[in-house]
Amino acid sequence: METTTGQRPTIVVGVDGSSASRAALAWATEEAELRGARLHAVQAWERPVGALPLTHWSRAYFDGEVRRELSSTLENVIRDHPSIDLRTSVTEGDPVNVLVETAEAEHADMLVLGRHGRRNLTSFFFGSVSKRCLANAHCAVAVVRPFDTEESDV
C-alpha cells in the first residue's frame, strides 16, 4: 500500500518500557503489517531532576540505558515479525516534542501511544503525553490501553 505521495506508509510508536507502551507497540506492529507500513519505534528520555551533570548520570549513561531497554522491548517484535520494516530511535527531550517532531519528520500516517492513565501533579498542570500529542500531532493518533488495567484508571 502506498500513500497519496507514492511513499510507503509510516507508523511511529512511542515506547517507554511500560505495559501501556508494550500494548501500543503490539497494536502498532499489527497495524503496520496490515497496512504494509514501516514501523518507527521511538523512545524519548529526560535526565532525572536533580541529576548533577558531573556524576555518573551522564547523557551517555542514560542514552545507553535507554537503548538497552528499547532493544529488550523490541526483541519479541523482531522475533515474531521478522519481515516488519522496523526503525528505532532514542532521543533526549520532552516525550511530546520528540514524538510529534519524529512523526512530522517521517511524514507519518499515524502516531501510536500507550495510555498510562496516571493522574499526578505533572499531568494536572501540563496534561498527559497522549493528550498533548493528540493536540499537536499532524497525523492520526491512536491511544492504546495497556494489557493489564493496573496502570490505567479505566
SVG drawing of the C-alpha trace seen along z (x, -y; Angstrom):
<svg xmlns="http://www.w3.org/2000/svg" viewBox="-13 -24 45 39">
<polyline fill="none" stroke="black" stroke-width="0.4" points="0.0,0.0 1.3,-3.5 0.2,-6.9 -1.0,-9.6 2.6,-10.9 3.7,-7.5 5.6,-6.6 5.2,-3.6 3.0,-4.5 4.8,-5.0 3.6,-4.4 5.5,-6.0 5.1,-4.3 6.2,-5.7 7.9,-3.2 8.9,-3.6 9.0,0.0 5.7,-0.2 2.8,2.2 0.9,-0.6 3.7,-1.1 4.1,2.6 0.4,2.7 0.9,-0.2 3.9,1.5 1.9,4.7 -1.0,2.8 1.2,0.7 3.1,3.8 -0.1,5.5 -1.3,2.3 2.0,1.9 1.7,5.5 -1.9,4.9 -1.0,1.6 2.4,2.8 3.8,-0.2 7.2,-1.0 7.3,-1.0 9.4,-3.5 9.8,-2.8 10.8,-6.0 11.9,-6.2 12.4,-9.7 14.2,-10.3 14.8,-13.2 17.6,-13.5 16.1,-12.9 15.5,-16.0 18.4,-16.6 20.9,-14.5 24.2,-16.5 26.0,-16.9 29.3,-15.7 28.1,-12.5 27.6,-9.0 24.2,-10.3 25.7,-11.5 23.9,-11.8 25.9,-8.8 24.9,-6.7 21.2,-7.5 21.3,-7.1 22.9,-3.7 20.5,-2.5 17.5,-3.6 18.9,-1.9 19.3,1.3 15.7,1.0 14.4,0.3 16.3,3.2 14.9,5.6 11.4,4.3 11.7,4.9 13.1,8.5 9.6,10.1 8.7,7.8 11.8,8.7 11.4,12.4 7.7,12.7 7.6,10.3 10.8,10.8 9.5,9.2 8.5,5.9 10.4,2.8 11.5,1.6 13.4,-1.6 14.3,-2.7 15.5,-6.0 16.4,-7.1 16.3,-10.9 16.8,-13.0 14.0,-15.5 10.4,-16.1 8.5,-13.0 5.7,-15.0 8.2,-17.1 10.2,-14.1 7.2,-12.0 5.5,-14.8 8.7,-16.0 9.6,-12.4 6.1,-11.8 6.3,-15.1 9.8,-14.4 8.9,-10.9 5.6,-12.2 4.0,-9.5 0.4,-8.4 -0.1,-7.6 1.4,-8.1 0.6,-5.3 0.9,-5.8 0.1,-3.8 -2.4,-5.2 -0.9,-5.2 -3.9,-6.7 -1.7,-8.4 -3.1,-11.3 -0.2,-13.1 0.8,-16.7 2.7,-16.9 -0.2,-15.7 -2.5,-18.0 -0.5,-21.1 0.8,-20.1 -1.6,-17.3 -0.7,-13.7 1.7,-12.8 -1.1,-11.3 -3.4,-14.4 -0.6,-16.7 0.3,-14.6 -3.3,-14.5 -3.4,-18.3 -0.1,-18.8 0.5,-15.9 -0.1,-16.5 -1.3,-12.9 -3.8,-10.4 -3.1,-9.5 -4.1,-6.1 -4.0,-5.8 -3.9,-2.1 -4.9,-0.9 -2.4,1.4 -3.0,5.2 -3.4,5.1 -5.6,2.5 -3.2,1.8 -1.5,-1.1 -4.8,-2.5 -7.6,-4.4 -10.2,-2.8"/>
</svg>
